[in-house]
Amino acid sequence: MDRNLLGYKGIKPTLAAVLLLTLVQSVSIILLARWLAEVLSALFAGEPLQTQYDKIMMFLGAFLIRHIIGFFQQKISYAFAERTGASLRKQVMEKLFQLGPRFAKQEGTGNLVTLVLEGAAKFRNYLELIVPRMAGMSIIPWIILVYIFMQDITSGIILILSMPILIVFMILIGLAARKHTEKQLDTYRTLSNHFVDSLRGLETLKLLGQSRSHSDTIARVSDRYRSATMRTLRVAFLSSFALDFFTMLSVAVVAVGLGLRLVNGELALVTGLTVLILAPEYFLPVRMVGSDFHATLDGKEAGAAMQLIINEPLTQETDVQSMGQEERELNWTMDSRLILSGVGVQHQQEGPHSLQEVSLDMQGLGKIGIIGASGAGKSTLIDVLGGFLNPSAGSVMLDDQRLGSLTMDAWRKLTTYIPQHPYIFSSTLADNIRFYAPDADVSDVEQAVAAAGLSELVHSLPHGTEEIIGNGGRQLSGGQEQRVALARAFLSDRPVILLDEPTAHLDIETEYELKQTMLSLFENKLVFLATHRLHWMPDMDRIIVLDHGRVAETGTHEELIARRGVYYELIQSQLGGVE
């Protein structure tokens, strides 16, 4: 049994109900076996069928009770599985938002999408089957065994000696199956990530003429998954065969012993028939657990993977402080103030610091540029400011609130994030623009389109803003995707904007086209712009220069030029590169 199973909410009353029903079901199995044996022995003795109608009806009643109870067990287990699966998926999604995009990139987008969608469904199937199976295995064989011992001690001894052999063999096969299933899951994750990455880069592959050759790579990854699946199925088939073989062998030994004693007159026919009918029922719960083990092992593994994400520790303990602030409403105005004190980020315990001892004081509105060489910590600082990443050291002061980090919904509702590669959903252009404001009307969308410079594109589309874009729809250029991201920002009208290398992949002409639009968006906002393109810096009200994860200097463009420090060296190195 999954060790996490008893930790799920609602499992105890569910187990209690299923165990109680299983107990009644065990009694019904014994009664139907006894009454059937009595009817058969009476008919064999020559009694007329009419005299057995009462027992036949009782047998049918016990038979119906058994299967009605099985139906209710499935209903109870299904309801519990649905609640738990939905709850686990919700917890995973909430934790992924807390862990931020860096964790998603580390784990693989394809893997996480597959886990949340297909993994949650497989986990529900696992719970739906495992609860009644484990209840049946823990009660039915032992009650039947006690009754058989009361009827025939010899048969009881044979059955009690056969069960451990069956269980040990099932454990050995189960360990082998688990090993193969883990390998299968790893190849499935690789396939999922590879498929998602291939979809995202399909346009680039086509432009480079590599789309056909890339299909060979997809075929190799798919073939590895096929091979892993076939190995798992071979183990599953072997396990089913072994369970059936040992069960039939044990029942056959019991039947031979009963037959010999019946011939010698040492045993009554009704007792022999009762034991013979109950012997397969004694092994049935174990056989069902064994067969369902392979059918639900991937669901169990998916549940364990989701539980690992839920239990993934946030980077620092002081996040508990911010949890207490999460429900409070936040706002950002001219008088607001954000202070970072000694903030540090270390992704691995023994690894290097991405940020170290970063202390900043930001107040009111304005444009703040974040500059530095590659690897200086620009993106990491944006992640901290956006609430995507929990710092491993230091603290944050937002107005009068002391927080461990900015990973809270109230802060995220104030921010608009524009990454280097904005994600375009497979939906209409209007719905993509409504990302931060789902309820915005058509006129507001049109104003955002005009402000972001998308009017020419919209006029060229057959269905205007209702044109399907993204995967399966019209493909946009890099500059058009950035304009969609800007339109989202115009429509949201949130007071804080964070930009992480938003024009790094664009050519300089497209970047200069976007620059005036972006600068108009920055008016009356608090803006954090992380970039390595220095031509943005003269337009910034304040510049933060990072060097190896530390704040090297801050000031305006003119002040930093006059200081002739790290910022001045960056400008000289870029000018040197041009020359």
N, C-alpha and C positions, 0 to 999 in steps of 0.2 A: 504493500500500500504506500502511496505517496505520503511522505512525512509531513508535507504541507497541508494535507487534506483536512486534518483536524483543526487547522488554524483558520479555515474559511468561515465567514459569518453565516450562521444558520445551519451548520453541519450537524450540531448536536441534536436539535429537535428532528431534523431529517433522518439521521441515523436511528434515533429512538423509534420513530414511526415505522421505518423500514424494518428494523429488528423485530418489533412487535408483530408486524404483518408476516414476517418470515417465520416467526414462532408458530403462528396460527397455520401458516402454509405447511410447516413440517408435520403438524398433527393431521392435516388433511391428507398429506401424502401417505402417512402410515395407515389412516383409516381406509383410504381408497384401495391400498394394497391388501389390507386385511379382508375387506368386504369382497373384493374381486376374487381373492384366494378361496374364501368360503363358498362363493357361488360356483366356482369351477370345481372345487372338491365335491360339493353336493351333487352337481350334475354328473360328475364322474362316478359317484356312488349310485347313480340311477334315480335320484329324486326328480320329480317333474319340474319343468321350468316355472310353472305358475306359483310354486311354493317359494321361489327365489325373487319374486318381483320387488318385495320390500328392500332386500339387500342390494338388488340392482339399482333401485332408485337412490338408495343411500350412497352407493358407489358413484353414480352420476352426480349427485349433489356434492360429494367431496371433490370430484373431478372439476366441477364448475367453480367451487370455492377456491381451489388451487389456482386456476387460471384468472379468476376475477382478482384475487389478491396480487397476482403477478402484474395485472393491468394497473392496479393502484400503486404498486411499487414503482412502476415506470413513470406514472404521472407525477408522483412525489419527487422522484429523482430528476425528471425532466425540468420541473419547476425550479428545483434547487440549482441545477446546472445552468439554466437560463439566467437566473439572478446572479449567480457567482461569475459566470462568463462575462456578463455585461459589466459587473462591478470591476472585475479584473481589467477588462479593456479600458474602462474609464480611468482606473488608477494608473495604468501604463501611459495613457495619453497625458494625464496630468504630470506624471513624473518626467516624461519626455520634454514637456514644456519647461519644467524646472531645470532639467539637465542642459537644455539648449541645443543649438545646431551643431556644436562641436561633437557632442556625444553621438548625434545622428550620423554625422560624417564618419566618426570612428567605427560605429557598428555597421554602417552600410544602410543607405536609404531603402534599397530593395529588401534587405533582411527585415527591417522594422515594419515596412508596409505589409510584407507577407505574414509577419508574426501577428500584427494587430488584426488583420483581416482573416486569413486562413487559420492562423494559429489559434485565435480565440474560438473559432468554430470547432476545430479539432479538440480543444480543451473542453468545450461543452459536451461533446460526444463522449469524451473520456469520463467526465463526472457522471453523465447520465447512465453509463454502463457499469462503472466500477462500484458505485454505492450499493445497488442491489446484489451485485455479484459477491462482494466482500461480506455482506450481511448473510447471504445464503451459505457461503463457505464456512462462516463462523458458527452457524447454528444447525443447519439441516443435517450434515453428515453425523454429527455427534448425537443428535436426538434419534436418528435412524439406527446408529450403532448401539445405543443403549437398548432400544427396543429389540434389535436382532439378538443381542446378548441374552435378553429375557426369553427369547424364543429358542435360540440355538447357540450355545457357547462356542462350538467348533467353528461355525460360520463367522461368528463375531471375531474370533482370533485371526482367521484368515484375512478378513477385511481390515482389521486394525494393523496387521503386519504389511499389507499391501499399500496402504495410504502413504507412509513415510517414503517408500521407494518412489512412488508417483510424484510426491512433492519435491523430493531431492532432484529428480530428473527434470522436473518443470523449472526449478530454480536454475539449474545448469544451462538449460536451453534458453531461459529468460535472460541470463547474463550475456550469452552469446548474441541473442537478439538485440539486446540493448546496445552492445558494442557496434553492431552493424547499423542500427537505427541512428545512433549518434553520427556515424560516418555519412549516412544518407542525409541527415539533417544539415551537416556541414556542406555537402555538395549542393543541397537545395538552396542554402543561403548564398553560396557562390553563384549559383545560377540566377537567383533573384537579383542580386546586386549587379551581375553582368548584364542581365536583361534591361534593368532600369538605366544603367549607364549607356548601354547601346542605343536605347530609345532617345536619350538626351543628346547623344552625339551623332545621331543618324544624319542630320543635315550636314554636319562637318565632314563625316565620312563620305557622303555623296559628293560634296564639293571637291574633296581630295581624290575621288575615284577609288576609294578603299572599301566601299560598302559590300562588294561581292567577296573580296578576300576576307573581310571581317566575318562573313557568314561561316567560314571554316572554323573560326575560333568559337563561335556560338555552338556549332555542331560538336566540337570537342568537349565543351563544358556540359552540354546536354547529354552526351554519351557517357560521361563520368557519372552523372546523376542516374542514368538508366542502369548502369552496371551496379551502382550502390543499391538501387531499388531491387534489382533481381537477386542480389545476395541476401538482402533482408527477407524477400519472399521465400527463398529456398529454406532459410532457417525457420520461417513461420510454418511452411508446409511440413518440414521435418518434425517440428514440435507437435503439430496437430496429429500426425501419424503416430508419434510415440505415445501421446496421451491416449489415443484410441486403442493402440495395441496393448498397452499395459492394463488399461481398464477392462478390455475384453478378456485378457488373460486372467485377471483376478476374478472376474465374474465366472469365467469358465471353470476355474479351480473350485469356486464355491458350488457351482452347479454339479460338478462331478462328485464332490463330497456329499451333496444332498441326494443325488441319484443313487449312489451306492448304499446310503443308509435307508433310503426309501425301499430299495429292493430287499434289503435285509430285515425290513420291518422295524428298524430302530427309530424311525421318525414318522410323524403323521403327515399326510399329504398337504393338509391346510397349512401346516407350519413351513414345510418345504417350499410351497408356492409363495407364501408371504415373504420368506427370506429371498427367494429368487427374484421376485418383483422389486423388492427394496434394494437389492445389491447394486443395480445400475443407478438408482436414485442416490445412493450413497456417494458414488463417484461423480455424479452429474455436476454439482456446484464447482468441483475442482476443474473438470473439463471445460466448463463455461468460462471460468476465470482464465484458464490457459489460452483458450481460443480468442477471447476478447482482449487478452494482454497484448497480442500483436496488433489487433485492430485499433487499439487505443494508445499504444506506446508513443506514437508521434504526438498525440494530444497531451500526454503526460510531460513529454519533453518540452512542448510548447508552453505549457503551464509553468514549468520550472524556469524556462527562459524569461517569461514575463515577470515571474516573481523576482528573478535576479535584477531586472530593470527597476522594479518597484523598490527593492532593497538597496539599490545603488546609492552609496553615501554621497551626500552633497559635500562640497569641498571643505566646508568648515562648520564647526559646531555653532558659531554665532548666528547661523541661519535660523536657529530657533527664535532668536530675538525678532527677526523680520517676520516670522510666521505670525507672531502676535500682532503685528502692525498691518497684516494683509487686508483685513476687513475695513480699515480706515480709509476714508476718501482722501485722495491726494489731488493737488492742483499745482500748476506752474504759472507764475505771474512775474511781473517786473520785480517784485520783492522777494521772490523765492531764492533759496540758496542750497547748493549741493556741495558737500565737502567730502573728499576722499582722504582718509588718514592712514598712511602706512599700508596701502593696499598692495597685496602680492598674490601672484597666481603661480602655482607649481602643480603641473598636471600629474607628475609622478613623484612619489615620496623622495626618491634619491635622484630625481632628474633635475634639469636646470630650471630656473625661474623664468617664466615668460614675462612677468611683471614683478618688480621688487621695490618696496618702499615708495610707492607712488602716492604723493600727497598733492591734492589740487583743491582749489576753492573757486567755485563757479556761481555767479549770481545773475539773476535777471535774464534778459534776452541777449542774443548776439551770436556771431558766427565764430566757432572755435575750430581751428585747423589742427589736426594731429599728424605730424610728419616724422619721418625717420627712415633709416635704411631698411632694406628687406630683413625681416626677423627682429626688428626693434621692439615689437609688441603693440603695433597700432591696432590690428584686428582684435587682439586680446583685450585691449582697453575698451574698444567699442562693444565687445561682448559683455564686459562688466557693466558699462554704462547702460546697455540695453536690457540688462537683466537676464541675459542668456547664460551667464557664467557666474558662479559663486566664487568669490575670491577665497584663497586659502589663508590669507592673513589680512589684518587691518579691519577697518570699519567704515561705514558710510553714515553721514549725517544729512538728512533731508529736512530742511527747515528745523523744527525742534525735535525731530524724531531720530533717534540713534538706531541704525539698522546694521545687520550683518552683511546685507547685500541688497541689490535692487531687484531680486528675483521674486516679484510680487505682481499680482494682476493689476492692482491699482496703479503702479508705476507704468506697466506696459500699456495700459489704456491711454497714457499720455504721450506715448512715443510712436513715431513712424520710422520704419527701418527700410533702407534702400541698400541692398547688397550689390556685389559686383555682378552677379548673374540673377536678376529677379526671376522668380518662378512664375511661369505663365500657365494657368490652369486650362484644361480642355473645356472651355465654356465660351460664352459670348464675350466680346470686348467690353461691353458694359458691366457684366458680372465681374470680370477681372479688375476693372477700375473700382468697383464697389467693395473691394477686399476689406477695407477698414470701415466702411459705412454700408452695410448690406441693404439698409432701408432707404438709401438715397433715391430720389426720383429722377426722371429722365432729364429734366432741365439742369439739375445739379451735375449730372454726369456730363452733359454737353458743355457746361462751363469748365469742368475739369479737363475735358478734351481740348478745348480751346487754349486754356492756360498752359497745358503741357505741350502744345504744338502738334497735336495729333489730328487736327482738322483736315489736313490734306490727305492723310491716310484714310480717315473715316469716309471722305467723299469718294475715294477710289474703291471702297468696298461695296459689293452689291447690296448688302443688307445693313450697311452703316455700322452703328455700335452694336447691332444684334448679330454681326458676323461671328461665326465660331472660329476661335483662334486656339493655339496650343497644339498638343498632340491630337491628330485626327482632324485638325482644322487648318486654317491659313497660318503659315509660318511667318514670323516677324524677324526683322533684322535685329542686330544687337542694339542699335540706336533706338529703334521703335520699342523694343522691350523696356529700355530704360525710360522712355517717355511714358509708357504704361505705368511704370513704377512711380514716376513723378505725378501722373494724373491721380493715382491712388493717394499720394501725399496731399495734393491740392484738395481732393474731395474730403479727406479725413479731417483736415484743419486741426490736427493735434499740435500742441505747443512745442514738442521736442522732436527733432529729426536727427537720426543717426545714419551716416553714410559710410560704408566700408568699401573703399576703392571702387566707387560707382562707375568710373569711366576707364578703368585700367585696361579693359579688353577692346576699347573703341579706338578708332584712328583719330588723329588729332583734329581733323576737320569736323568730324561728327561731334567730338567732345566740345569744340568751341561753339558749335550750333546749340548744344544743350546747355552750355554754361550760362547764358543770359536767362534762359527759362529757369534754371536751378537757382540762380541768384535772386530772382523775383520770388521764388518759393520760400527762400530763407528769411524774407522780411518778417519782422515781429515774431521770430521764433528763436528758440535755443537750438543751435545747430552744432553737431559734432561731425566733422568731415575728416576721415582718415584717408590719406592719399599719399602717393609718392610723386605726384605731379606738382611741382613747385609753383606753377603759374597761378594756382588757386590762392596761394598764401597772401599776396597783397590785398585780396578782397576779404580776408579774415580780420575780425576784430581782435583776435588773440590766437597765438600759435603755441602749441605744446610740442616740444621737440623730444622725442624718445631716442635713447641710445642703450641697446642691450637690456631692455626692460626697465630702465630707470628714466626719470624725467631729467633730461640734461639741462634744459633751459626753457623759459616761457617769456612771451612778450609779443609785441607787434612786429610786423615785417621790418619796419625801419629800425626798431630797437635791436632786434636780433642781428641785422646786418651790421649795425654800428658796433655790436659786441664782438663780432668776428669769432664766434664760437662754433659749435657743432652745426648750427643752421647755416652759417656762412660757408662752412666746408662742404655741406651738401649741395649748395648752389654752385660752388666752384667745381665740384666733381661732375655735376650735370652739364655745366657749361663746357667743361673740358671734354666730356663725351660728345658734345655737339661739334666741337671744333675738330 
